[in-house]
């Protein structure tokens, strides 16, 4: 069982995407979309608050947006104004945390997230020592067994085929050291080819043909950042069931 030793930065900034607006949704951003009669952000925050391994929850979202949904503030220890882009919002969420504090960075478009899934992820994190950055990912076979109709960007590696999860861990003192690299990864996260280009031409070719292993990617990420980076296989596909487009909302 995990110790209660993780802070959370839950990201709920940005603007609502055009396909949701065209469908008639009038909310600040997709975190505030309704799922089964409840605001998705509230569902995510409740799951985070219910996890045994979480000590505090910081929600990065516009104060005026949070004010429209009182449960948001009730479920958070702090509501923090977003920055001008995703990475500046992440950094804003880390302000005031001690350098050694372990922080879960969590997307808020995960309507099926559960406290158990969060705790399972942190249990995996506890087993990796030392660790500065842990990137969550989910195996395709497991995901499609439970959610066959949910689409993802899949990457074929030597150990199997995977997609990224909406939860990662960053040690607080590391976040500013890797700001530039994080911006590059965020820009490339939906394109396996772009992601591979951040590593090396040879690695890009190996990824294309499914001939690279997780350890090789971890080694290169550690070289790029100067930190200890590891992939964390998540046993719960709910950490990857996200709402990227209107069709996803209908699927879940």
Long-range contacts (C-beta under 8 A, 24 or more apart in sequence): 1-52, 1-119, 1-123, 2-52, 2-53, 2-119, 2-122, 2-123, 2-126, 3-53, 3-126, 4-52, 4-53, 4-54, 4-55, 5-53, 5-55, 5-102, 5-122, 6-53, 6-54, 6-55, 6-102, 6-103, 6-104, 6-122, 6-125, 6-169, 7-54, 7-55, 7-56, 7-57, 7-58, 7-97, 7-101, 7-102, 7-103, 7-104, 7-172, 8-48, 8-54, 8-56, 8-57, 8-58, 8-103, 8-104, 8-106, 9-58, 9-60, 9-90, 9-93, 9-94, 9-103, 9-104, 9-105, 9-106, 10-41, 10-44, 10-45, 10-48, 10-57, 10-58, 10-59, 10-60, 10-76, 10-93, 10-106, 10-108, 11-60, 11-82, 11-86, 11-89, 11-90, 11-93, 11-105, 11-106, 11-107, 11-108, 12-41, 12-59, 12-60, 12-61, 12-65, 12-108, 13-60, 13-61, 13-62, 13-82, 13-83, 13-86, 13-89, 14-82, 14-86, 17-245, 19-245, 19-246, 20-246, 20-249, 23-246, 28-61, 28-62, 28-64, 28-65, 28-68, 29-61, 29-65, 30-109, 30-243, 31-61, 31-108, 31-109, 32-65, 32-68, 32-69, 33-243, 33-249, 35-111, 35-243, 35-249, 35-252, 36-111, 39-69, 39-71, 39-72, 40-108, 40-109, 40-111, 40-243, 41-69, 41-72, 41-108, 42-69, 42-71, 42-72, 42-75, 43-111, 43-113, 44-106, 44-108, 44-109, 44-110, 44-111, 44-113, 45-71, 45-72, 45-75, 45-76, 45-108, 46-75, 47-110, 47-113, 47-114, 47-115, 47-117, 47-118, 48-75, 48-104, 48-106, 48-113, 48-115, 48-118, 49-75, 50-114, 50-115, 51-115, 51-116, 51-118, 51-119, 51-122, 52-115, 52-119, 53-118, 53-119, 53-122, 53-123, 54-104, 54-118, 54-122, 58-93, 59-108, 60-89, 60-90, 60-92, 60-93, 61-108, 86-186, 87-179, 87-182, 87-183, 87-186, 90-175, 90-182, 91-175, 91-176, 91-179, 94-170, 94-172, 94-175, 97-172, 98-172, 98-173, 99-171, 99-172, 99-173, 100-171, 100-172, 100-173, 101-171, 101-172, 102-169, 102-171, 102-172, 103-169, 103-170, 103-171, 103-172, 103-175, 104-167, 104-168, 104-169, 105-167, 105-168, 105-169, 105-170, 106-166, 106-167, 107-166, 107-167, 107-242, 109-166, 109-242, 109-243, 109-244, 110-166, 110-167, 110-238, 110-239, 110-240, 110-241, 110-242, 111-241, 111-243, 111-252, 112-238, 112-241, 112-252, 113-166, 113-238, 113-239, 114-236, 114-238, 116-236, 117-234, 117-236, 117-238, 117-239, 118-167, 120-234, 120-235, 120-236, 121-165, 121-167, 121-169, 121-232, 121-234, 121-236, 121-239, 122-169, 124-232, 124-233, 124-234, 124-235, 125-169, 125-232, 128-230, 128-232, 130-228, 131-169, 131-171, 131-228, 131-230, 132-170, 132-171, 132-174, 132-225, 132-227, 132-228, 132-229, 133-168, 133-169, 133-170, 133-171, 133-174, 133-178, 133-221, 133-225, 133-227, 133-228, 133-229, 133-230, 134-168, 134-169, 134-170, 134-229, 134-230, 134-231, 134-232, 135-164, 135-165, 135-168, 135-221, 135-229, 135-230, 135-231, 135-232, 136-164, 136-165, 136-166, 136-167, 136-168, 136-232, 136-234, 136-239, 136-240, 137-162, 137-163, 137-164, 137-165, 137-231, 137-232, 137-233, 137-234, 137-240, 138-162, 138-163, 138-164, 138-165, 138-233, 138-234, 138-236, 138-237, 138-239, 138-240, 139-233, 142-235, 142-237, 143-237, 143-240, 146-237, 147-237, 147-241, 149-251, 150-241, 150-248, 150-251, 150-252, 151-247, 151-248, 152-240, 153-190, 153-191, 153-192, 155-192, 155-195, 155-207, 156-207, 156-210, 157-207, 157-210, 157-212, 157-213, 157-214, 157-217, 158-210, 158-211, 158-212, 158-213, 158-214, 159-213, 159-214, 162-233, 163-240, 164-189, 164-240, 165-234, 165-239, 165-240, 166-239, 166-240, 166-242, 167-234, 167-239, 168-232, 169-232, 174-225, 174-227, 177-225, 177-226, 177-227, 178-225, 178-227, 181-224, 181-225, 198-224, 199-224
